[in-house]
Amino acid sequence: MDFTYLLRPKNFDEMVGQEHLTQIGAPLRTLCEKNALGHSFFYGPAGVGKTSLARIIATTLDMPFYEFNATSLKIDELRKVFAQYKNALQKPLIFIDEVHRLSKNQQEVLLPVMENNSVLVIGASTENPFFSLTSAMRSRSMLFELKAISHAALTQLLQRAQEKENLQIESDVQEYLVASSGGDARAMLKLLEFAANVDEKITLELLRSLRPNALQTGSSEAGVHYDLASALIKSIRGSDVDAAIYYLARLIEGGESADFIARRLVILASEDIGNANPQALTLTTSTLTSVKQIGYPEARIILAQAVLYLCASPKSNSAYLAINKALKAVRDGEILEIPKNITQQNEGYLYPHDFGGYVKQQYLSKDLKLVELKEIGYEKKMKEWLNLFCT
């Protein structure tokens, strides 16, 4: 039995998990029902219904459906379809998967038919195709995001499968089917299909033998890659140790390199902790050196140690704010003359060590307030020292 084919939705109401696109009144559905949908591109994780949605649109608009994949698409194949419908009253729907892999030449072939609307082009990708499409393609189309299917929606789909095939599945088996599929409906149905083909009685042990680990979206996919990295950094900045360790694990399991993670930690140590705890920069620099030499799986422990230390450290972005202010001043034309006492000529320069370590003299030809130290961690002590020197 092929559960993926069996449960493929045939209309908007049968779609699960994409209500923002398919429910009554949603813009995409409304455009289809008014026969006003233009060329569109869908993007989102694998197994969330991009192809199914394109097929539903073809059915709703009563259009012949032609499916291609950009990785193997031949221009001659497209031209044959274009020629077939050149003078026809009915126009076809051209669906192209992996659309972010379209070459510039392939996109140029599509442009004329998109311009004259002799076909309806719908593309799909696991990556946001905005940056891979030419400006001409983007200006002629709309972009719609599909999201990972929720736990509740996958459960609803699983119940449909059980009803259609009269399957009796224990609650722990249902939970594993849903929870281990990472929001991917196709992955859930395929696991159910494989298990049913092995044994009529589907057990948790059987499922675990077919899928030992839960699926997740790999961090190599551009959007997820940056979202996970961002979540890690923001969790550390917010001192949430559990969230930070979780996102670290997601990055590691998603195949992210230890070097990349360590470099981000070095940046954070300076940007978000700074002189509130100067040791953070030393530790993360050592982390970067260590993970380069050691690699996985042991590098995970070194990264975890660094992440926990950064979470617990007092936070200050004084250095980050100060250099940004100074750069802005320079870029805005604040080019000050250097006082003669601190040029190479040393005219009137007072050597601080001859005065017990500090002596008041001119270092800027105009007063600028760029640095604001905070009353936190080691930075509080630095502020006390500076106040002592300058009074």
N, C-alpha and C positions, 0 to 999 in steps of 0.2 A: 504494500500500500504506500502511496506517495502522499503524505499528509500535507506537504507544501502545496501540491496541486489541488488536493481535495479541499483545502481550506482557503484557497486564494479568493479574496473578496471580489464580488462581481459588481458591486455598486458602492456608493459612498457610505451608506448605512452599515455595510458589512465590514468596513475598515475599522481596525482597532488602533488606538494609541495616537492618532493624528487629528484629534477633534478640532484643533485650531485651523485645519485645512478642510476637513470633510463634514463637519456638522452643518446643519441648516443655518444659513446666514453667514457662514464663513466666506471670506472674499473669493478664495479659489473655487469653491463649489458654486457660488453665485455666478461667477464669470462663466463657468462651464454650462450651467443651466440656462444662461442667457445667450449661449453660443458666442461669447465675447472674449474667450481666453486667447491670449497671444502666446508667442513663443516663450517657453518657460524652462527654468533649470531648477532641479531638485537636488538638495544635498543633505547628508545626514549619515549616521552610522549604518553599517551593513545590517540587512534583515529588518528594516523598519517600514518597508512598503513602497519604496520609490518606483519600482517597476510595476507593482500592482496598481498604484495610483495612476500611472500613465495609461495602463490598460483600461481602467475605469473611465478615464477621460475620453479615450477612443470610443468606448461603448456609449457613453453619455452623448457624445457629439456625432455618433454614427459614422466614424471614420475608419478606413482600413488602417491596420496597425503594422508597422514595419520596425523590427527591432535590430539594432546594430550595437557593436561594441567598438569604442574608439581605438582600442589596441589592435584590432584586426580589420578595421574599416577600410574598404577600398573605394576610392572615389568613383570608379566605374559603376559600382553597385548603386551608389546614390544617384548617379546620372540616369541609370535605367529606370529607377522609380520616378524620377522627375519627368522623364520622357513619357512614361506610361500614363501619367496624369496631366500632361501638358494642356490638353484641351477638354479635360473631363469636368463634369459639373461637380463631382465630389473630389475633395482633396484628402490626401493621406496624412496620418500622424507618423512622423519619423522620430523614433525613440532611440537615443544614443546613450548607452551606459559608459561609465568611466570618461565622461565628457571632458574632464580636466586634462586628458591625454590627447585631445584633438590637436593636430598640428596646425600651424598657421595656414598652410595650403588647404587643408580640409575645411577650416573655418571659412576661407575665402570662397570655396565652392558652395557653401551653405548660404552665404550672404544674399545672393540674388533672389533665391526662392524665399528667404525670410523677408526680404524687402517687398516682394510682390505678393506675399502671403499665399503662394500657390500650394504650400504645404504648411503643416503645423509642426514645428520642431520642439521636442522636449528632451532635455538632457538630464542625466543623473550622475551623481558622484558622491563618494564618501568624504571628499574634501570640498571646501567652498571653492567653486570654479571661477569666482569673480576675477581672481588675479591671473588665471591662465587663459581667460577669454580675451579676445581683442576688444578694444573699445567699441568697434562697430557692432560686434555680437552683443555686447552688454547693453548698448543703447536700444537694441531691438527686442529685448526680452525682459522677463521678470525673474526674480530669484525667490525661491521658497525653501525654507528649512524644515526638514523632518527630524523629529527627536527620537531618542532611544525610547522604546516602548516601556511603559510603566509596569510595575509588578501586577497591579490590578488588571491592566489590559491584557497582559500575557496570561494571567489566570483565566480571564474570560475566554481567550482563544483556546486554551487548553480544555476548558469545559466543553467547548464546541466540538473539539476533536473526540473527546470521550463519548459525546452523544452520537456523533456520526458513526463511530465504529463500535459503539456499545462497549467501551473499555471501562474496567473497574480498576481505579488507581488509588492506592492509599495516600493519605494526606501528606506523609513525609516524602513520598515519591513526587507528588505534585509540587511540593515546595522546592525540591531539588531541581526539578525540570525548569521551574520559573527562575529561581534564584541564581542558578548556575549559567543562565543564558545571556546575562549581561544586556538585557533590553533588546535582544535579537530574536525576533519571532521565528525566522527561518532556522536558526540554530536550535531553538527549543523543539520545533516540529521534527527536525532531522534526528535529534537525539531520541525523541519518542518513537519515530519510525524505526530506527536501528534497533532499539530495545525490543519493540514489538516483533520484529523479524527474528530476534534471537530466542525469545521466550514469550508465550502468551501471558505469563505472570510477570509483570514488570516490578522489580524490586529496587530498593535503594542501592544495594550492592551491585546489581547489574548496571545501573546508571553510572555509578562511580567507576566501574571497570571500563566503561566506554568514554567517560569524561571525568578523569581524576580531579581536575581543577576547574574552578569556575572561569568562564570566559570574561574578558574585559576588553575594552577598546585599547589597542596598543598605542603607546605614546608616540609612535613614529608617524601617526596621522597628524598633519600639521596643526589643525585646530585643537585636538586633544593634547598634543605635545605642549603647546603653550598654555592651555588651560590648567593642566596638571602642574606645570612649573609655577604658574602664577598662584595656584591654590597653595602650593608648598610654601612659597615665599610669604604670602599674606598670612598663613597660619603661624609661621615662625614670628613674623612681625607682631602678630596678635598674642604671642606667648601661649598658644594652644598646643600643648605637647601631643595630645592624642591625634588631633587633626593633622599636625605636621608629620608625625610618624606614618599615619595612614597614607598621605599623599606621596611620601617618600617610597612606601611600599608599592603604590600604584605605578610610579615612575620606573622602579626597578623591575617589576613584573611586566611592564609594558615594553621592556627592552631598552630603556634609556641608558646611555653610557654613564659610568660613574664619574668620568671627567666632567661631563656637562653639568651634572648635579653639583659636584664640588665647586666648579667655577661660579655657579649661581650663589653658593653659600659664601664664597669669598667676597663677592660683591655685596651681599646682604650684610656681612660682618662689618663692612666699612660704612655702607649707606644707612643702615637702620640701627646699628649698635654703636659703631664709632668709638669715641673716647669715653663713653659711659662704661665700656669694658674693653680696653685696647687689646686684651689677651684674645678676644674673639677673632681678630684678624690673624693673629699668630696661629691659633688652632686651626682655622679653616685653610690657611696656606699649607700647613702641615698635612691637613686632610687631602688637599689636592695632590700634593707630592706622593702621599701614601697610596691613594687609590690608583694612581698611574702605575706604581710599581707592583701592586698586589693584584688588582682586578677582582672580579666577582669569583666566588660567592662571598669571600671574606670582606670585600670592600663595603658590603652592606652594613657591617658592624661599625666600621669607621665612620661612614656617613651618618648612621643613626646616632653615634656619640656626638658628632658635630651638631646635628639638628637639635638634639636635646639641650646641649650647652647653649646654643643660640636662642632657643626658646626661653631658657631660664635667665638669660643675660638682661640687665637693664638696657633700655633702648634710648638712643638719641640719634637724630638725623642732622645734628648741628653742622657737621662737616659737609654733608650733602647740600644743605641749604646755603652754607657760606660760599662754597665754590660756585654754585649756580648764580648767586647774587653778584659775585665778583666778575664772572664771565659776562653776565648781562650788562654790568656797568661798562666793561671794556667794549663790548659790541655796540653799546648805545653811544659810544664816542667819549666816554670818560677816560681820556688819555692824559694822565697827570704828569707833570714834569717831576723828575726824580730830584729830591733835595740834594744839594751839593755835598752835604756831610756824609751821605751814604753812597755816593758814586765812587769810582775807582780813585778819584783824586783825594778823597778823605778830608776835604776842607772842613775843619771844625768838628770832625767825628770824635765822639766820646766813647771810649772803650768800656763797655759795661763792667767788665771784670775789675777794672781799676776803681770801681765805685761800689764794690760789694755785690755785684751781680746785676744791678739795675741802675740806670740813670735816665732821667727824662730828656729826650731830644726829639727832633722832628724826623719822622719816617715817611710821611705822606705830605704832599703840598696842599692837600685839602682833606678835611676830616671825612671819612667814610665809615659808616656803621654796617659792617658786613657779617660779623660773627656774633652769634648769641648762644653762649653756652648754657646748658640746662642744669637744673638742680637735681641731677640723678647720677648714681653710680660714681665712677672715677671722675667723670666730667665735673661733678660738684667740687671735688678737690682741686681740679685744674682752675676752676673759676675762682676759688678762694685764693689760690696762689697768684693769679693775675691781678686780682683786686688788691692783694697785699703789695705787689710790685708797683702798682700804678697809683698808690695813695701816699 
